[in-house]
Amino acid sequence: MNIKLAVIICGLLLALGTSDRLAAQSAANSLPESGWEDVGGVKVRRNAAAHAQLSGYAFAKYESYNSGGGAGGSSSEKRLTFCPNGSMKLYSQSVVTMNVGGGGGNSASEEKDEGYWDVYEDQSGNLFLKVRLQKNGEGFLNFTLKDGKMTLGNGQTLSRTTADCR
């Protein structure tokens, strides 16, 4: 993997707050449903069934923490939106506030990115989300789907919600 591609993919993982396993080689944009292609030594093919389970939905994770007593807290949101036309949106934001000894401060960050997505599987049936984002580049993220939840390779779980594909 070249260094520039590794940096781009690390940016995507940071935006998602994950440390997922990532295959950085790119598969062809479209594969026949029965066709396998070698990607970095792994045979993959497009998975239409899993694609249909993501299409038209967003998967999000919301977290908040209040330290109590007015000392501060934090909140964060991570959202992946999968539109039926193959486009996707990535949104991540976090806010941290602190109040100590009469002084305080806060910090906020937000990242937005857009691109395209598809779903692939390897010969063992493992699912991979292929993303091509404008800012964060291209790569594969390992995931599972169960009961309306998407679990990324590092165990982080996002819940299915409505998608805004406008």
C-alpha positions in Angstrom: 0.0 0.0 0.0 1.5 3.3 -0.9 1.8 6.0 1.8 -0.6 8.5 0.3 -3.4 5.9 0.0 -2.7 4.8 3.6 -3.0 8.4 4.8 -6.3 8.9 2.9 -7.8 5.7 4.3 -6.7 6.5 7.9 -8.6 9.8 7.5 -11.7 7.8 6.7 -11.2 5.6 9.7 -10.6 8.6 12.0 -13.8 10.3 10.7 -15.7 7.1 11.5 -13.9 6.7 14.9 -12.9 3.2 14.0 -9.8 1.1 13.5 -11.4 -1.4 11.1 -9.4 -3.8 9.1 -9.1 -2.3 5.6 -8.2 -3.7 2.3 -6.8 -0.7 0.4 -6.8 -2.2 -3.1 -9.7 -1.2 -5.3 -12.2 -3.7 -6.9 -13.8 -2.9 -10.3 -16.7 -0.5 -10.2 -19.2 -3.2 -11.2 -18.8 -6.9 -11.1 -21.2 -9.6 -12.4 -23.0 -11.1 -9.5 -21.3 -14.5 -10.0 -17.9 -13.0 -10.9 -15.0 -13.0 -8.4 -12.1 -10.6 -8.6 -8.8 -10.7 -6.9 -8.3 -7.6 -4.6 -5.0 -7.7 -2.8 -4.9 -11.5 -2.7 -8.6 -11.8 -1.6 -11.3 -12.9 -4.0 -14.4 -10.6 -3.7 -17.7 -10.1 -5.5 -20.6 -7.7 -5.3 -23.3 -8.7 -2.8 -26.7 -7.5 -4.0 -28.6 -8.8 -1.0 -26.6 -6.8 1.6 -26.6 -3.8 -0.8 -30.4 -3.9 -0.7 -30.3 -3.9 3.2 -28.3 -0.7 3.3 -29.9 1.1 0.3 -32.1 4.1 1.4 -31.0 4.0 5.0 -28.6 5.8 7.3 -26.7 4.1 10.1 -25.9 6.2 13.1 -24.3 6.2 16.5 -25.0 8.8 19.1 -23.1 9.1 22.4 -23.3 11.6 25.3 -21.6 11.9 28.7 -22.4 14.3 31.5 -19.9 14.4 34.3 -22.4 15.8 36.7 -22.3 18.8 39.0 -21.9 21.2 36.0 -18.3 20.2 35.4 -18.9 19.4 31.7 -19.6 16.6 29.3 -19.4 15.5 25.7 -21.6 14.3 22.9 -20.9 12.8 19.5 -22.7 11.6 16.4 -21.5 9.4 13.5 -23.7 8.8 10.5 -23.3 6.9 7.3 -26.1 7.5 4.7 -26.5 5.0 1.8 -28.7 6.4 -1.0 -30.4 4.1 -3.6 -28.5 5.8 -6.5 -25.1 4.6 -5.0 -24.2 7.9 -3.5 -23.3 8.2 0.2 -22.8 10.8 2.9 -20.5 10.6 5.9 -21.1 12.9 8.9 -19.2 13.0 12.1 -19.4 15.6 14.9 -18.3 15.9 18.5 -18.6 18.5 21.3 -16.7 18.6 24.6 -17.3 21.2 27.4 -15.4 21.7 30.6 -16.1 23.9 33.6 -13.5 23.9 36.3 -12.9 26.4 39.2 -14.8 29.2 37.7 -13.3 28.8 34.2 -14.5 26.7 31.3 -14.1 26.0 27.7 -15.4 23.9 24.9 -14.3 22.3 21.7 -16.3 21.2 18.7 -15.4 19.4 15.5 -17.4 18.4 12.4 -16.6 16.4 9.3 -18.7 15.9 6.2 -17.8 13.9 3.1 -19.7 12.5 0.1 -19.0 9.8 -2.4 -20.1 6.4 -3.6 -20.6 3.0 -2.0 -21.2 -0.6 -2.8 -21.1 -3.9 -0.9 -18.8 -6.9 -1.6 -18.3 -10.2 0.0 -15.3 -12.5 0.2 -15.4 -16.3 -0.4 -16.0 -16.9 3.3 -19.1 -14.7 3.2 -17.6 -11.7 5.1 -19.1 -8.4 4.0 -17.1 -5.3 3.0 -18.3 -1.8 2.4 -16.5 -0.3 -0.5 -16.4 3.5 -0.2 -15.1 6.2 -2.6 -15.2 9.5 -0.8 -14.2 12.9 -2.1 -12.0 13.9 0.9 -11.1 10.6 2.5 -10.4 8.5 -0.6 -11.2 4.9 -1.3 -11.2 1.7 0.7 -13.0 -1.3 2.1 -14.5 -1.6 5.6 -15.4 -5.0 7.1 -18.9 -5.1 8.6 -21.9 -7.3 9.6 -25.6 -6.6 9.5 -28.1 -8.0 12.1 -31.4 -6.8 13.4 -31.2 -3.4 11.8 -27.7 -2.7 13.1 -24.4 -2.4 11.3 -21.4 -3.6 13.3 -18.0 -2.4 12.0 -14.9 -4.7 12.2 -13.8 -3.1 15.5 -17.1 -3.9 17.2 -18.6 -0.4 16.9 -22.3 -0.7 16.3 -24.5 1.8 14.4 -28.3 1.7 14.3 -30.5 1.9 11.2 -32.4 5.1 10.9 -34.1 7.2 8.1 -31.9 8.5 5.3 -31.9 12.0 3.8 -30.8 11.4 0.2 -31.7 14.8 -1.1 
